[in-house]
Amino acid sequence: MRRALEVGFVGFALTYMFFVDAYGTPSGANFWPNLAHWSMPQVLALGTALLFKSPIELLGGMALAYATFTAFAYVWSAFTLGWLGYLICVFGACTGVVIAAFRSLMRVEPRAGIAAIEGFCFVGSGIAINVLVLHLVL
């Protein structure tokens, strides 16, 4: 039962991430290429998490954080400096994923809730610091 809840949480988070991308992508002839461009940084961060063999719950927390940032990027594109700022923020997200993955790997008894919260918090913090640095530099 516990494993089903963990997989359900990750499924919900990835579905939320996909629907945020699909909602913000302009419709028309170039819908699928635009969707691929907006999903590329998220897939790169997910791949980084999978590279470190992180728990599945960490992927869910990371997906929720990145999808929430993507929703903010769609609403306030001037705040994230448009497409370039959104693309550059993948480095902050990947840094957060690496820190959360190392913390979860060092834990003797991994817990699902802690991994999901760490994934959300570290990825969100990495993205927020990256946006702050972009605004200070540019």
BELNORUR-V950067 format. One record per backbone hydrogen bond with DSSP energy under -0.5 kcal/mol. CO is the residue of the C=O (numbers start at 1). NH is the residue of the N-H. If there is no record, write none. Layout:
# BELNORUR-V950067
CO:NH
CO:NH
This chain:
# BELNORUR-V950067
1:5
2:6
3:7
4:8
5:9
6:10
7:11
8:12
9:13
10:14
11:15
12:16
13:17
14:18
15:19
16:20
17:21
18:22
19:23
20:24
21:25
28:31
30:34
31:35
32:36
33:37
34:38
35:39
36:40
39:43
40:44
41:45
42:46
43:47
44:48
45:49
46:50
47:51
48:52
49:54
50:53
55:58
55:59
56:60
57:61
58:62
59:63
60:64
61:65
62:66
63:67
64:68
65:69
66:70
67:71
68:72
69:73
70:74
71:75
72:76
74:77
76:79
76:80
77:82
78:81
81:85
82:86
83:87
84:88
85:89
87:90
88:91
89:93
90:94
91:95
92:96
93:97
94:98
95:99
96:100
97:101
98:102
99:103
100:104
101:105
102:106
103:107
108:110
111:115
112:116
113:117
114:118
115:119
116:120
117:121
118:122
119:123
120:124
121:125
122:126
123:127
124:128
125:129
126:130
127:131
128:132
129:133
130:134
131:135
132:136
133:137
134:138
